Amino acid sequence: MSQQDRSAEWSAYYEKLRDRPPRKTLMAALDKFGSPPADALAVDLGCGDGRDVVELLRRGWNVVAVDAEAEALKRLAERKLPGSERITPIVSRMEDVPLPLGAQLVNSSFAMPLCEPAKFHALWQRIREALPPGGRFSGQWYGPRDSWFGRPGMAFVSRAEAETMLQGLDVEMFEEEEADGVTPRGKPKHWHIFHIVARKP
C-alpha cells in the first residue's frame, strides 16, 4: 500500500470516529483526579485525531499526543481545539517514544494491544515506572477470545495475566467486556476487552 493510500485509509477511519465521545476509562480517570493538578500533564498513546485529547484540554490538562500515523496528528492540528497550544504532538510508535517522568496520566484508548507482545510488556513496565505516586493509567487491553487473537504484531492477555500486570497498583476500574459488534470500519468483530483505570500508590 502506498503512503498516499495509507493516509487516505486512516483519514476515512478518523472521520468515522471524529464526533464520538471520549472513552469511559479516560472519563473515569479524570473524574478521580477532580480538579487537575498544577501543570497537569497527560500522555495520550495512540491519540488518533484527538477523541480523548478534546476532553483532556477541556479539563485543563497539558497533553503529549503520540501517534504512529502522521495523518492523525495532521487532523488533530486541523481541529483547532480550544487550548491546542497545550498539545505537544509526537509522531512515533508508542513503544518507542520516551515517556516524560512526572506525567500524572498515561491514557491509551484501544491502542496498547497494537504492539508486539514483547514490546507490549516492556511498554507497560515503562508506563508503571514513569507514573509518579498518585498517577494513573487508563485504557484497554484485549483478551484471548477477541476475534483478532493471533494477528501478527498484536498483544493479547488473559484475565489472570492482566490482574498480574496490575499488581501493586490501586485498580479503580477493571471491567471485562465480551460482545459481538462491528469495527469503526464496519466489519463484524467479536470483542474481548479489559477496560482499566489504575492508580500508582
C-alpha positions, 0 to 999 in steps of 0.5 A: 500500500502506498503512503498516499493510500495509507493516509487516505485509509486512516483519514476515512477511519478518523472521520468515522470516529471524529464526533464520538465521545471520549472513552469511559476509562479516560472519563473515569480517570479524570473524574478521580483526579477532580480538579487537575493538578498544577501543570497537569500533564497527560500522555495520550498513546495512540491519540488518533485525531484527538477523541480523548485529547478534546476532553483532556484540554477541556479539563485543563490538562497539558497533553503529549499526543503520540501517534504512529500515523502522521495523518492523525496528528495532521487532523488533530492540528486541523481541529483547532481545539480550544487550548491546542497550544497545550498539545505537544504532538509526537509522531512515533510508535508508542513503544518507542517514544520516551515517556516524560517522568512526572506525567500524572496520566498515561491514557491509551484508548484501544491502542496498547494491544497494537504492539508486539507482545514483547514490546507490549510488556516492556511498554507497560513496565515503562508506563508503571515506572514513569507514573509518579505516586498518585498517577494513573493509567487508563485504557484497554487491553484485549483478551484471548477470545477477541476475534483478532487473537493471533494477528501478527504484531498484536498483544493479547492477555488473559484475565489472570495475566492482566490482574498480574500486570496490575499488581501493586497498583490501586485498580479503580476500574477493571471491567471485562467486556465480551460482545459481538459488534462491528469495527469503526470500519464496519466489519463484524468483530467479536470483542474481548476487552479489559477496560482499566483505570489504575492508580500508582500508590 
